[in-house]
Amino acid sequence: MTRQPTRRRSTNQQLPEPASAASLPDPCPASSASPPFPTLRIPPALPCRRANGKSYGEAEGRPQEWLDRRFIPPPAVGERMDHDEGVQGAETKVSWAQRIYEAMDEILRKPCEHQIIVTHGGSLTCIVASWIKMPIESAGYASFRAPSGSITTLREDNFFHNRQVVSLCDTRHLHSAKAG
């Protein structure tokens, strides 16, 4: 599970330190019924399945080799979003993106200053594309892969309401945790 992005509505404010993190809005865990950050003591805001990673249908729970033998990669040119990957029941990239975009719309309707979204790293592409308001049909070549535990920070300024990708897949906190 990858911690993905925080939303900041002010360019001058930083997220509170963990000691005051209980004032943060709800996180959205991807695969856990309990809050992903127990020290925050706040419940999830959305049902877990909304921000999950892409569904691979009948490949779910099977070895990677099983999927690799059946997977049909998208074409280099042409329709990529509605491409059938050759796995029965697998989500197309367009249905996956629509689900994540809808979850992001719901999250962004919440009137709060900071938000934490916890999701699978592959879904980061859809989250960032939604954040910058990239039309779904234009996201066929986009890919923002995130290592486990990475943090992406997104910010919207209060004046122009521009949206910024402040940091993408930052893992510095993991290195400092190992050192300390």
C-alpha positions as CSV (number, residue, x, y, z in Angstrom):
1,M,0.0,0.0,0.0
2,T,1.4,3.4,-0.9
3,R,0.6,6.6,0.8
4,Q,-0.6,9.0,-1.8
5,P,-1.2,12.4,-2.0
6,T,-2.0,15.1,0.4
7,R,-4.1,18.0,-0.7
8,R,-3.2,21.4,0.6
9,R,-5.4,24.4,-0.2
10,S,-3.0,27.0,1.0
11,T,0.5,27.5,-0.4
12,N,1.7,28.8,3.0
13,Q,0.7,26.0,5.3
14,Q,2.5,22.8,6.0
15,L,0.8,19.6,7.3
16,P,0.8,19.5,11.2
17,E,3.3,17.4,13.0
18,P,2.0,13.9,13.9
19,A,1.2,15.1,17.5
20,S,-1.5,17.4,16.1
21,A,-2.5,15.2,13.2
22,A,-5.8,14.2,14.7
23,S,-7.1,17.5,13.3
24,L,-6.5,16.2,9.8
25,P,-9.4,15.1,7.7
26,D,-10.2,11.5,6.9
27,P,-7.7,9.2,5.1
28,C,-8.9,6.8,2.4
29,P,-7.2,3.4,2.9
30,A,-7.0,1.1,-0.1
31,S,-7.1,-2.2,1.6
32,S,-7.6,-1.9,5.3
33,A,-10.7,-1.5,7.4
34,S,-8.7,0.3,10.1
35,P,-7.1,3.8,9.6
36,P,-3.7,3.5,7.9
37,F,-2.2,6.0,10.3
38,P,-3.4,4.8,13.8
39,T,-1.8,7.8,15.5
40,L,-4.2,10.1,13.6
41,R,-7.2,8.3,15.2
42,I,-9.5,9.2,12.3
43,P,-11.8,6.9,10.4
44,P,-11.6,6.3,6.6
45,A,-13.6,8.8,4.5
46,L,-14.4,6.5,1.5
47,P,-15.2,2.9,1.1
48,C,-11.9,1.1,0.5
49,R,-12.7,-0.2,-3.0
50,R,-13.0,3.3,-4.5
51,A,-9.2,4.1,-4.3
52,N,-8.0,0.5,-4.9
53,G,-5.5,-0.4,-7.5
54,K,-6.6,-1.6,-10.9
55,S,-8.6,-4.9,-10.9
56,Y,-7.0,-7.7,-12.9
57,G,-10.1,-9.9,-12.8
58,E,-9.4,-13.6,-12.8
59,A,-5.7,-12.9,-12.3
60,E,-6.4,-11.7,-8.8
61,G,-4.6,-13.9,-6.3
62,R,-2.7,-15.8,-8.9
63,P,1.0,-15.8,-9.4
64,Q,2.5,-13.0,-11.5
65,E,3.7,-15.6,-14.1
66,W,0.0,-16.5,-14.7
67,L,-0.8,-12.9,-15.6
68,D,2.4,-12.5,-17.6
69,R,1.5,-15.4,-19.9
70,R,-2.0,-13.9,-20.7
71,F,-1.5,-10.2,-20.6
72,I,-1.7,-8.3,-23.9
73,P,0.0,-4.9,-23.6
74,P,-1.7,-1.8,-25.0
75,P,-0.6,-0.8,-28.5
76,A,2.1,1.8,-29.0
77,V,-0.4,3.8,-31.1
78,G,-4.1,3.7,-31.1
79,E,-6.7,3.0,-28.4
80,R,-5.0,2.4,-25.1
81,M,-7.6,3.4,-22.5
82,D,-10.3,0.9,-23.5
83,H,-7.7,-1.8,-24.5
84,D,-8.6,-5.4,-23.6
85,E,-5.6,-6.8,-21.8
86,G,-6.6,-10.4,-22.4
87,V,-7.6,-11.2,-18.8
88,Q,-11.3,-12.0,-18.2
89,G,-12.9,-9.6,-15.7
90,A,-10.0,-7.2,-15.7
91,E,-10.7,-3.5,-15.6
92,T,-9.8,-1.5,-18.6
93,K,-7.6,1.5,-18.0
94,V,-10.6,3.8,-18.8
95,S,-12.9,2.1,-16.2
96,W,-10.1,2.2,-13.6
97,A,-9.5,5.9,-14.3
98,Q,-13.2,6.7,-14.2
99,R,-13.5,5.0,-10.7
100,I,-10.5,6.9,-9.4
101,Y,-11.6,10.2,-10.9
102,E,-15.0,9.8,-9.2
103,A,-13.3,9.1,-5.9
104,M,-11.2,12.2,-6.3
105,D,-14.2,14.3,-7.1
106,E,-15.9,13.1,-3.9
107,I,-12.7,13.7,-1.9
108,L,-12.2,17.2,-3.3
109,R,-15.8,18.2,-2.5
110,K,-15.0,17.9,1.2
111,P,-14.4,21.3,2.7
112,C,-11.1,20.7,4.5
113,E,-7.7,22.1,4.4
114,H,-5.6,18.9,4.3
115,Q,-6.5,15.4,3.0
116,I,-4.6,12.1,3.0
117,I,-5.3,9.5,0.5
118,V,-3.8,6.0,0.8
119,T,-3.9,3.9,-2.3
120,H,-1.9,1.5,-4.4
121,G,1.0,3.0,-6.3
122,G,-0.5,2.2,-9.8
123,S,-3.5,4.3,-9.0
124,L,-1.3,7.4,-8.5
125,T,-1.4,7.9,-12.3
126,C,-5.2,8.4,-12.1
127,I,-5.0,10.5,-9.0
128,V,-2.4,12.9,-10.4
129,A,-4.2,13.0,-13.8
130,S,-7.5,13.8,-12.0
131,W,-5.8,16.4,-9.8
132,I,-4.4,18.4,-12.8
133,K,-7.8,17.9,-14.6
134,M,-6.3,15.9,-17.4
135,P,-9.2,14.5,-19.5
136,I,-9.5,10.7,-19.0
137,E,-9.3,10.2,-22.8
138,S,-5.9,12.0,-22.8
139,A,-4.3,9.8,-20.0
140,G,-3.6,6.8,-22.2
141,Y,0.2,7.3,-22.1
142,A,0.5,8.7,-18.6
143,S,2.2,6.6,-15.9
144,F,3.3,7.8,-12.5
145,R,4.6,4.6,-10.7
146,A,5.0,5.0,-7.0
147,P,7.3,2.9,-4.7
148,S,5.7,1.5,-1.5
149,G,5.5,4.0,1.2
150,S,6.1,7.0,-1.0
151,I,4.3,10.3,-0.6
152,T,3.1,12.6,-3.3
153,T,2.1,16.1,-2.3
154,L,-0.5,18.0,-4.3
155,R,-1.4,21.6,-3.6
156,E,-4.0,24.1,-4.8
157,D,-3.4,27.8,-4.2
158,N,-6.1,29.9,-2.8
159,F,-5.7,32.8,-5.2
160,F,-5.6,31.4,-8.7
161,H,-6.8,27.9,-7.7
162,N,-4.0,26.4,-9.8
163,R,-3.1,22.9,-9.0
164,Q,0.5,21.9,-8.4
165,V,2.3,18.6,-8.1
166,V,4.7,19.6,-5.3
167,S,6.5,16.3,-4.9
168,L,6.1,13.0,-6.7
169,C,6.8,9.6,-5.0
170,D,9.0,11.1,-2.3
171,T,10.7,8.4,-0.1
172,R,13.1,10.6,2.0
173,H,11.0,9.9,5.1
174,L,11.7,6.2,4.7
175,H,15.4,6.8,4.6
176,S,15.3,9.0,7.7
177,A,13.2,6.4,9.5
178,K,15.9,3.8,8.8
179,A,18.7,6.1,10.0
180,G,16.9,7.0,13.2
